[in-house]
Amino acid sequence: MSLHRLLIDAAARFPENLALAGPTGEMTYRELDRRADALAHALSGEGVRPGDRVVIWAGKSPLTVVAMQAVLRLGAAYVPAGETAPAARVAALVRDCRPRAVCATGDRLESIAEGLGADVRAVDLDAHRDLPPGGRPAPVDHPAGGGDLAYVLYTSGSTGVPKGVSVTHRAARAFVDWAAAELDARPDDRFANHAPFTFDLSVLDLYAAFSAGATVCPVPAELAYAPARMVEFLRRERVSVWYSVPSALTLMMRDGGLLDAPAPASLRALLFAGEPFPIAGVRDLAAWTGARLLNLYGPTETNVCTFHEVVPADLARDRSVPIGRAACGDTVRVIRQDGREAGVGEEGELVVEGPTVMLGYWGREPQEGPYRTGDVVRVLPGGSLDYLGRRDHMVKVRGYRVELGEVEAVLGSHPQVAGVVVVVSGEGADARLRAFVLPAPGATPGVLGLKRHSAERLPPYMIADEIRFVDELPRTRNGKIDRAALGSGTTPYGQL
């Protein structure tokens, strides 16, 4: 049941297979296994014990994966901070999760040394780039129970204070085992790892690959939103499974020339999650490749709890593809505002219970009972689900209730639109809907055309009052559209 057993078992079965490959370096399963054991011994010498937390502040390199595996082998939990995280944020994570150690390169450790405290050990990863002399290190494999903590992922809280989502081995394995089976993961697969290790999408990339003895190809941070280089990476690394937020795929199609050449023969599955994917982009991908297209859904607190595989009928829709049905052994229900369960055609809040639900937020009361996602969905005939938007994105405009996600979905269904975010500015009678639209590659949509498109599908009060065309949409560190930046009035495009 423990997460780290996936790598240990793969190293025994496929020792010469490449576990990691790409611009960040190569490492076989045998080498990754031995390096993880060696670092585990070093961390143990620094006092890391079962149940401890270890913050890992490093880039997407083989050495970072070694550190994550070393921590798990000790029965401890890793807390990824990400290479671009500022020192102040890392210091805040340290204060919150009270780790036994912080693993980072020397220059990073110097920047937070004063804030670590006497009880936190600083471990310089640069000192552990090579295996120690003396032959193979003794194996380390502390037996972790399903309910033991595996990792903590910090996500932005509504108060502006990061919240640590605590994930157990059982929850991680429920997701990884489901994903590996759904994808039929195999030793010759090459999984692209686009998401940072701080984002739950990376869990599939790493551990579904390890479960099959496949290769993980980490996308370096400097490539992650350089569209032409990402397209080159996809082809050069012979990627068979790609998983990212839709924004990354949109960039690759719009500015990276993804669709200009036939899809690589190696590609057999394209997965996307984290935000709605405008249907026009899904249509373009479906026309370009015969690979499976899978829409995965779930907040960090549940990892993936529903999924939907794109079928031809989806491409005729005016909105994003459904988020589908329950996955990973979870149970999902849709609860109406009156507390009753929604029927076909009705909408309500999506509530999740099952093995992938988090243990809780670090330092707070454990999560008990079903998890209320705050996401509003509609029940479709047959039981599949349509994502409508966030409960907190339901607004009142001139007395009418407006779901911003529905306005975005309709604008996003226009063939000349690659991405769109709708925000509200003003209050009361002065409230106005403003849409920021990212045109599709080579397209020049017009304001009147988009308003006419909306008028054919929406009531008048849901048509955007203003439409602005932009060259890019701001993103969070995880690559999702940064709605808060657009709604704050201080955007890359000037004042709202």
N, C-alpha and C positions, 0 to 999 in steps of 0.2 A: 504493500500500500504506500510505502514511502516514495517520495518523488525522486530522490537520488538513486534509488535502485534501478531506474531506467537506464542511466548511464553505466552503472556497474555491470548490469546484465549485458548491455550492448558491447561493452569492452571485452567481455568474455566470449561473446558470439562473433563479433566483427572487429577484432583488434586492429586490423590494417585498414579498415574503412576510414575515410576522412570524416571526422566529426565536425570540423570547422574548416571553411575554405573561403577564399576571397581576398580582397585588398588588405584586410586586417591581419592576415596570416593563416597558415594551415596547421592542423593538429589532428593526428589520428586518434581513434578511440583509446588505443593503448596509452598513448602519450598523455591525453587528457585525464585518463583515469589515474595514472601514476603522479601526475603533477597535482591533482586534487588531493591525493593521499599525502603528498609531501607538505602541501600548504596546510592541510588539516592538522598535521603534527605540529607545525609552527604555531598555528592559532591555539592549539591546545596548550602549548608552552606559554602562551600569553594569557592563559586563564579562561579561554572560551569553553563553556560547558553546555550540556543539553539544556535547552530552554532559553539560552542567551540570545540576544540580537547582535548582529554584526552589520554595520553600515558599510556599503561598498560604493565608493565615490570614484568612478573610473569610466573610461570610454568603452565603446563596443569592440573589445579585443578578446582574443583567446584567453588572455590572463584574467580578464574579468569573469569569464565563464568558469575558469579554474577556481576563482575565489568563491563564486556562488556554490559550486559543487563541494568545495572544502567545508564551507559553513554547514551545509546540509548533512554532510557525513558525520559531523560532531553532534547532531541532534539539535543544532541551533537554527535560527531563522535569519535569512539575509534581508537587508533593507537597501535596495538600490537607490542611489541618489542621482545618477546620471552625470555625464561628464560636463554638461553645460550648466549644471546647477550652480548658482552663486554660493560663495562661502557662507553668507548669512543664512541661506535656506538650509544648507547642510547642518550648520550649527543648530538651527531650530529643530531639525529632525533628531539630532543627537539629544537635545534637551527633552524631546518628547518621548522617544522610544527607549532611552537610557541603555544604549548598547554596551556590551563588554569591550568591543573593539571597533575601530574604524580602519578599513582597508582603503588605501589610496596611494597615489604616487607621492614622492617626497615633497614636491613643490606644493601640492594641494594640502598635505598634512601641515606644512608650515603655516598656511593661511588660516587654519582653525585651531592650531595647537593650544592657544591660550584658553579656548572655550571648551576643551575636551574634559577637563577635570581629572582628578587623580585616579578615579576608578575606571577610566576609559583608556584602553591601550591603543596606541597608534602603530599600525602595521604598514610598512612601506612595501608596496607591491613590487617596486623596482628591484628590491632585494631578493625576490622570489621568481625571477624570470627564468632561471635555470634550475634543473633538478639538482639537489644536493649530492655530493659524492657519496659513494658507499653502496651503490646498487639500488635495487627497487625498494621503495619505502614500504613499510608494513601496511597492509590494507586497513582502512578506517571505515567502519560502517555501523554507526550507532543506530540501533533499531528504533525508528520513529513510529509512534502510533498514529492512527488515522486522524485523531483529534489534536495532534501536536501541531504547533505553528511551523509553517514552511517558509513563508516570506511575508513582508509587509510592504504594500504599495501605497505611497502617499499620493492622494488626489486632492485637488483644490476644493476647499469647503466653501459653502455659501457665505460664511462669515469672513472669508479671506484667510482663514487659518487652515493650513494643510491638515487633512485627516488621514491617519494610517489605516488602510483596509487590511485586516489580518486574515490571512488565508491558510487553512490547514492543509496537511498532506492529503487528507481525504477529498477535500474540495478541489485541489489542484488535479489530483489523479482522475476524479470523476470527469472533469473537462478534457484532460489530455487523452485519456483512454477512449472517450467518445470520439474525439477529433481524429485520432489515429485510425479508429475503425471506420469512421465515415469516409475518410480520405483513402482508405486502404494503403496507408503509409508503408513504404518498402525500402530496402537498403539502397536501391539506386536512385531514390528521390533526392532532390536538392531543394531545400526549403529556403526561400529568401527570408531574411529577418529585417524588415523595414522599421518596425516600431522600436523605440528605445526600451531598455530593460526595465524602465520605470513604468511601462505601460503594459496592461494585461494581454494585449495582442501578442507580445513576445513570448508568452508562456507556451502558446501553441507552436510557434516557430521552433523553439528550443526542444521542448520535451516530447512533442509528437514525433519530431525527427529522431531524438534519442531512443524512443520506444521501438523504432524500426531499424536502427543502425544506419540511418540516412545522414546526409550532410546538411549542415546549417551554413548559409552564406550571409553573414551579417552585412547590412548596408551601412557603410561608414556614415557618421553624422553629417559630414560635409557633402555627401551625395544625396541625403534623404529628401531634399527638396530642390535638387538640381535636375530638372526633368530629363534633359538629353542624356545626362550621365546615368540616371536611373534606368533609362531604356537600354543604354549600352550595357549596364550591369546585368539586366535581365537576360540579355542575349548571350553575353560573354560567359556568364556563370551557368548557363544552361538550366535555368530555374524551372522546376517542375511544379512547385506550389508557391504561389504568391499570396500574401495576406497583408492588407494595409487598410488605412482609412480611405474612403472614396476620394478625398481631396488629393491624395498622392496619385491615384490612377487618373484623375481628371487632369492634373498637371502633365502627366506623361502623355496623355492623348492630345492635350491642347498645345503644349509647348515643347514636348520632347520627341515628337514624330513617331509615337508608338504605333499608330495605325498606318504608317506610310509603307511598311514592309509586312510581308506575311507573318503571322504569329509563329514563333519558334516551335518546332516539333516537340521539344521537351516539355512545353507548358501543358499541364493537364488539369490544373485547378486554380481558379482565381477567387480568392475570398476577400470580402470587404466587411467592415464593421465600424462602429463608433459614431456614425452619423448617417442620415439618409443620403442615398446616392440618386441624384437626378436621373430620371428614367431615360433621358436622351443619351446619357453616358453609358448606361447599361445596354441600350440598343446598339450603340457603336461597338462595344466589346463583344456582344453576341454575334454581330456580323463579322467581326475580325477573327475570332477564335472559336474552335470547337471545344475548348476546355470547359469544364464545369464552372459555373458561376454560382457562388454561394453567399447569401446574405446572412451574416451572423449578428445576433443581437444580445446585449446584456450589459448593464452597468458594471463597473469594477467590483461592486459589492456582490455580484452574482456570477461574475465572468459570463460565459455564454450560457444563456438559458433557453433561447429559441433559435431556430434557423430555418432558412428557406432556400431551396435550390431553384434558380431561375428556369422557367419553362417558357416556350414560345408565347403562350397566352399572356404572360406578364408584360411582354413588350408592347402590347396594344393598350396598356393602361395609361392613364393620364397622371399617375403619381408613382412614387417609388415602389419597388417590389415589396411584397409583404415581408414581415419579419418571421412569419411562419408559425411553427409549432414547437412545443417544448422539446428540449434536448438535454443530454447529460444526466438523465434520470430525474430531472426537476419536474415539478408540477407548477403550472401557471394558471392563474385565474384573473378574470377581468371584473372589477368591482365598480358598480355604478355609484353615482353621488349619494343615492339613497341607501347604500350599503348592500343592495342585492346584487347577485351575479348577473352580468350582462348576457343577453341572448344575441342571436344572429342579427347583425345590423346595428347593434347598440354599442356604445362606447363607455369606457371607464378606465380606472387606473389599473395597470398591470401589477399583479402581486405574485411573488415567486417564493416557493419553498422547495427544499431538496438539498442534495449533497453539495452543490456548488456555492451555496449561500455562505457569505463570509462568517467568520467567528465573531466579528464585531469590529468596531473602530478601536485602535490601540489606546489603552488608558481609559476607555469608557465601558459602560455596562455591556455585557455580551449581547449579541443579536439573538432575540428569542422570538419564535414564531415566524410567520411569513414575512418576507421583506417587501415593503411597499416601495416600488421603483420611482414613483412620481411621474412616470410616463403614461400618457393617454393613448389607448389603442382602441381599434374597432374590431368586433368579431365578424369574420367573414363566413359565408356558407361553407360548411365542411370543417369549421373550427380553426382555420388559420387566422392570423392576426395581422392587421394593418397598423403601422405606427402613425400616430397623428401628431405627436409633439409632447412637450413637457407640460405638466400641470401649471408650472410657474411661467409658461409662455402663453397661457391663455390670458388675453387682455380684453379690456373694454374700450371700444372706439365708438364714440358718439352714441353710447348706450347699447351697442351691440357687442355680444361676446364674439371674439375673433381668436381662432387658433392659428398662431403664426406659422406653425408647421404646415398647415393646409395651404396657406397662401404661398409658402415656399415651394410646396410640392407642385402646385399648378404652374407657377412660373418656371420651375425646373423641368417641367414636361415639354417646354417649348424646344424644338430641335436646335435652336441657335443659342441655347443657354447651357453653360457648363457648370455653373454653380450660382447659388443665390442665398442671401440672408435677408430676412425682413425684421425690422425693429420698429418700435413705437417711440415717437418723440412727442413731447408735450403732454398735457393732461386735460381731462374733461373735454370741453367742446373744442379745445385746440389740439387734441390728440390726432396724430397723423401716422399712417403706415408708410415707411420708407424702405424701399428695396435696393439692395446692393447686388448688382448682377454681373457675373463673370461670363463674358461671351464665349461660345464654343470656338474651336480653332477656325480661323479664317472668316468667322461670322461677324456681321454687323447688325445685330437686332435693333429695332427702333422702339422708342417708347410707346408710340401709338399701337404698333403691332403687338407688343407684349400686353398692353392694356386690353386690346381687343381679344387676345387669347384668354386673358383672365375673365373677361366679361362673359365669354361663352361657357365658363365653368364655375363661376363664383357669383354670389349675390353682390350687388353694387357696393355694400359697405365693407367687403373684403378685398376690394381692388386697391392695389397700392396707390397712394396719393402721389408719391414721387418715386422715380426709378433712376438710379445712378449706375452707370457702367464703370467697372473698375478693372484694373490689370491683374489684381490679385486680391484674395480675401485673407485677412489676418488669421494666424493659426496659434493654437496653444502649443506647449512643448510636445504634446502627444500627437500633434498634427491635425487635430480637429479644428473646425472653424471657431474662431474666438468671438463668440457672440457678444461677450461682455465688452470687448474692445469696440465693437461697432455700436453698441448701445450706450457707451460711456460719453459719447460726444467728442472724444479725442481719438480719431482714427487716422490711418495713413492717408485718408482722402480729405482731411480737413474737418472742420466743425460740422456737426449735424445741423 
